[in-house]
Amino acid sequence: MTTASIITLVRVAMIPAYMLTMYLSGGEAGLWMWISLGIFIIASLTDFIDGHIARKYNQVSDFGKFLDPLADKLLTIAAMAIYCEWGVFPAWALMIVLTREFAVSGLRMVAGPKGKVIAAGKSGKFKTASTMVGLCAMMALPGIDVLNTIVIAMIVITTVYSGVEYFIQNWNILWD
């Protein structure tokens, strides 16, 4: 197992700790929310670190290509699901995020047996980064409705845009 993949697995392992501290925070500013934010930031940074290590030290692997985007999705969806449970993040917005993730994953599953690889596009990377930053802002400044609305709008817009882009650029895969 490569160093990059181990770092990705650490990100996955951080998710239960993040969720526990978020629940302990109750959505309120205070020590547990700051701990949650710290865990989330560290986990988010591992996304950039593992990718950098994989490319720099030629540790790109099929396992890493599978696990890295899955870890990103698990981390961000965990945060959105908690906020959804607390009535901060609307279920319809979470459903848009989940639909996009399943649709892009399905497109990749169709492409694989055809010998085609659908790499992460710039808009998908921007979506992930902006989602992570937005969720960090919600944790750093809990209870600010206008901030929450802006973050949710940003997440929905970048999610829809990147999903549409994936399908436009790879539409032919469905019909080959």
C-alpha positions as a Markdown table, in Angstrom:
| # | Residue | x | y | z |
|---|---|---|---|---|
| 1 | Met | 0.0 | 0.0 | 0.0 |
| 2 | Thr | 1.3 | 3.4 | -0.9 |
| 3 | Thr | 1.9 | 6.4 | 1.4 |
| 4 | Ala | -0.7 | 8.3 | -0.6 |
| 5 | Ser | -3.3 | 5.6 | 0.0 |
| 6 | Ile | -2.5 | 5.4 | 3.7 |
| 7 | Ile | -3.1 | 9.1 | 4.0 |
| 8 | Thr | -6.4 | 8.7 | 2.2 |
| 9 | Leu | -7.4 | 5.9 | 4.6 |
| 10 | Val | -6.6 | 8.2 | 7.5 |
| 11 | Arg | -9.0 | 10.7 | 6.0 |
| 12 | Val | -11.7 | 8.1 | 6.0 |
| 13 | Ala | -10.9 | 7.1 | 9.6 |
| 14 | Met | -11.3 | 10.7 | 10.7 |
| 15 | Ile | -14.9 | 10.9 | 9.6 |
| 16 | Pro | -16.4 | 9.1 | 12.6 |
| 17 | Ala | -14.4 | 11.3 | 15.0 |
| 18 | Tyr | -15.6 | 14.4 | 13.0 |
| 19 | Met | -19.2 | 13.2 | 13.3 |
| 20 | Leu | -18.9 | 12.5 | 17.0 |
| 21 | Thr | -17.5 | 15.9 | 17.8 |
| 22 | Met | -20.1 | 17.6 | 15.6 |
| 23 | Tyr | -22.9 | 15.8 | 17.5 |
| 24 | Leu | -21.3 | 16.8 | 20.8 |
| 25 | Ser | -21.3 | 20.4 | 19.6 |
| 26 | Gly | -25.0 | 20.3 | 19.0 |
| 27 | Gly | -24.4 | 22.8 | 16.2 |
| 28 | Glu | -23.4 | 25.5 | 18.6 |
| 29 | Ala | -20.3 | 27.6 | 18.8 |
| 30 | Gly | -17.9 | 26.3 | 21.4 |
| 31 | Leu | -15.1 | 23.8 | 22.0 |
| 32 | Trp | -16.6 | 20.8 | 20.3 |
| 33 | Met | -17.4 | 22.8 | 17.2 |
| 34 | Trp | -13.8 | 24.1 | 17.0 |
| 35 | Ile | -12.6 | 20.5 | 17.4 |
| 36 | Ser | -14.9 | 19.4 | 14.6 |
| 37 | Leu | -13.6 | 22.2 | 12.4 |
| 38 | Gly | -10.0 | 21.2 | 13.2 |
| 39 | Ile | -10.7 | 17.6 | 12.3 |
| 40 | Phe | -12.5 | 18.6 | 9.1 |
| 41 | Ile | -9.7 | 20.9 | 8.0 |
| 42 | Ile | -7.1 | 18.3 | 8.6 |
| 43 | Ala | -9.1 | 15.7 | 6.8 |
| 44 | Ser | -9.7 | 18.1 | 3.9 |
| 45 | Leu | -6.0 | 19.0 | 3.7 |
| 46 | Thr | -5.2 | 15.3 | 3.4 |
| 47 | Asp | -7.0 | 15.4 | 0.1 |
| 48 | Phe | -4.4 | 17.7 | -1.4 |
| 49 | Ile | -1.5 | 16.0 | 0.4 |
| 50 | Asp | -2.3 | 12.5 | -0.8 |
| 51 | Gly | -2.7 | 13.7 | -4.4 |
| 52 | His | 0.5 | 15.6 | -4.3 |
| 53 | Ile | 2.4 | 12.6 | -2.9 |
| 54 | Ala | 0.8 | 10.2 | -5.4 |
| 55 | Arg | 1.9 | 12.4 | -8.3 |
| 56 | Lys | 5.3 | 13.4 | -7.1 |
| 57 | Tyr | 6.4 | 10.0 | -6.0 |
| 58 | Asn | 4.7 | 8.0 | -8.7 |
| 59 | Gln | 2.3 | 6.4 | -6.3 |
| 60 | Val | -0.8 | 6.7 | -8.5 |
| 61 | Ser | -2.7 | 3.4 | -8.1 |
| 62 | Asp | -6.1 | 2.0 | -9.1 |
| 63 | Phe | -6.9 | 1.7 | -5.3 |
| 64 | Gly | -6.0 | 5.4 | -4.8 |
| 65 | Lys | -8.1 | 6.4 | -7.8 |
| 66 | Phe | -11.0 | 4.6 | -6.3 |
| 67 | Leu | -10.5 | 5.6 | -2.6 |
| 68 | Asp | -9.6 | 9.2 | -2.9 |
| 69 | Pro | -12.8 | 10.5 | -4.5 |
| 70 | Leu | -14.8 | 8.2 | -2.2 |
| 71 | Ala | -13.1 | 9.6 | 0.9 |
| 72 | Asp | -13.9 | 13.2 | -0.3 |
| 73 | Lys | -17.6 | 12.3 | -0.9 |
| 74 | Leu | -17.9 | 10.5 | 2.5 |
| 75 | Leu | -16.3 | 13.5 | 4.4 |
| 76 | Thr | -18.4 | 16.2 | 2.7 |
| 77 | Ile | -21.7 | 14.2 | 2.7 |
| 78 | Ala | -21.2 | 13.4 | 6.4 |
| 79 | Ala | -21.1 | 17.1 | 7.2 |
| 80 | Met | -24.0 | 17.9 | 4.9 |
| 81 | Ala | -26.1 | 15.0 | 6.4 |
| 82 | Ile | -25.5 | 16.4 | 10.0 |
| 83 | Tyr | -26.5 | 19.8 | 8.9 |
| 84 | Cys | -29.5 | 18.3 | 7.2 |
| 85 | Glu | -30.5 | 16.5 | 10.3 |
| 86 | Trp | -30.2 | 19.8 | 12.2 |
| 87 | Gly | -32.5 | 21.6 | 9.7 |
| 88 | Val | -29.7 | 23.8 | 8.4 |
| 89 | Phe | -29.0 | 22.1 | 5.1 |
| 90 | Pro | -32.1 | 21.4 | 3.1 |
| 91 | Ala | -32.8 | 17.8 | 2.1 |
| 92 | Trp | -33.4 | 18.8 | -1.6 |
| 93 | Ala | -29.8 | 20.2 | -1.7 |
| 94 | Leu | -28.3 | 17.1 | -0.2 |
| 95 | Met | -30.3 | 15.0 | -2.8 |
| 96 | Ile | -28.8 | 17.1 | -5.6 |
| 97 | Val | -25.3 | 16.4 | -4.3 |
| 98 | Leu | -26.1 | 12.7 | -3.9 |
| 99 | Thr | -27.7 | 12.4 | -7.3 |
| 100 | Arg | -24.7 | 14.0 | -9.0 |
| 101 | Glu | -22.3 | 11.7 | -7.1 |
| 102 | Phe | -24.2 | 8.6 | -8.1 |
| 103 | Ala | -24.6 | 9.7 | -11.7 |
| 104 | Val | -20.9 | 10.5 | -12.2 |
| 105 | Ser | -20.0 | 7.2 | -10.5 |
| 106 | Gly | -22.4 | 5.4 | -12.8 |
| 107 | Leu | -20.9 | 7.1 | -15.8 |
| 108 | Arg | -17.4 | 6.0 | -14.7 |
| 109 | Met | -18.7 | 2.4 | -14.2 |
| 110 | Val | -20.0 | 2.4 | -17.8 |
| 111 | Ala | -16.8 | 3.8 | -19.1 |
| 112 | Gly | -14.5 | 1.3 | -17.3 |
| 113 | Pro | -15.4 | -1.9 | -19.2 |
| 114 | Lys | -15.1 | 0.1 | -22.5 |
| 115 | Gly | -11.5 | 0.9 | -21.6 |
| 116 | Lys | -12.2 | 4.6 | -21.0 |
| 117 | Val | -11.2 | 6.5 | -17.9 |
| 118 | Ile | -13.0 | 9.6 | -16.8 |
| 119 | Ala | -10.6 | 11.6 | -14.9 |
| 120 | Ala | -11.6 | 14.3 | -12.4 |
| 121 | Gly | -12.2 | 17.5 | -14.2 |
| 122 | Lys | -11.3 | 21.0 | -13.1 |
| 123 | Ser | -14.9 | 21.8 | -12.3 |
| 124 | Gly | -15.2 | 18.6 | -10.1 |
| 125 | Lys | -12.0 | 19.6 | -8.2 |
| 126 | Phe | -13.3 | 23.1 | -7.8 |
| 127 | Lys | -16.6 | 21.7 | -6.5 |
| 128 | Thr | -14.8 | 19.6 | -3.9 |
| 129 | Ala | -12.5 | 22.4 | -2.7 |
| 130 | Ser | -15.3 | 25.0 | -2.6 |
| 131 | Thr | -17.6 | 22.6 | -0.7 |
| 132 | Met | -14.9 | 21.9 | 1.8 |
| 133 | Val | -14.2 | 25.6 | 2.3 |
| 134 | Gly | -17.9 | 26.4 | 2.5 |
| 135 | Leu | -18.5 | 23.7 | 5.1 |
| 136 | Cys | -15.6 | 25.0 | 7.1 |
| 137 | Ala | -17.1 | 28.5 | 7.1 |
| 138 | Met | -20.4 | 27.0 | 8.4 |
| 139 | Met | -18.5 | 25.4 | 11.2 |
| 140 | Ala | -16.4 | 28.4 | 12.0 |
| 141 | Leu | -19.5 | 30.7 | 12.1 |
| 142 | Pro | -22.4 | 28.5 | 13.2 |
| 143 | Gly | -25.9 | 29.9 | 13.1 |
| 144 | Ile | -25.4 | 32.6 | 10.6 |
| 145 | Asp | -28.3 | 32.1 | 8.2 |
| 146 | Val | -27.1 | 34.3 | 5.4 |
| 147 | Leu | -23.7 | 32.5 | 5.4 |
| 148 | Asn | -25.4 | 29.1 | 5.4 |
| 149 | Thr | -27.6 | 30.1 | 2.4 |
| 150 | Ile | -24.6 | 31.3 | 0.4 |
| 151 | Val | -22.6 | 28.1 | 1.1 |
| 152 | Ile | -25.6 | 25.9 | 0.2 |
| 153 | Ala | -26.2 | 27.9 | -3.0 |
| 154 | Met | -22.5 | 27.6 | -3.9 |
| 155 | Ile | -22.5 | 23.8 | -3.2 |
| 156 | Val | -25.6 | 23.3 | -5.3 |
| 157 | Ile | -24.4 | 25.5 | -8.2 |
| 158 | Thr | -20.9 | 23.9 | -8.4 |
| 159 | Thr | -22.4 | 20.4 | -8.0 |
| 160 | Val | -24.9 | 20.9 | -10.8 |
| 161 | Tyr | -22.3 | 22.6 | -13.1 |
| 162 | Ser | -19.6 | 19.9 | -12.6 |
| 163 | Gly | -22.2 | 17.1 | -13.1 |
| 164 | Val | -23.5 | 18.6 | -16.3 |
| 165 | Glu | -20.0 | 19.1 | -17.5 |
| 166 | Tyr | -19.0 | 15.5 | -16.9 |
| 167 | Phe | -22.0 | 14.3 | -18.9 |
| 168 | Ile | -21.6 | 16.7 | -21.8 |
| 169 | Gln | -17.9 | 15.8 | -22.1 |
| 170 | Asn | -18.6 | 12.1 | -21.8 |
| 171 | Trp | -22.0 | 11.7 | -23.3 |
| 172 | Asn | -20.7 | 9.4 | -26.1 |
| 173 | Ile | -19.7 | 6.8 | -23.5 |
| 174 | Leu | -23.3 | 6.0 | -22.8 |
| 175 | Trp | -24.1 | 5.4 | -26.5 |
| 176 | Asp | -20.9 | 3.5 | -27.6 |
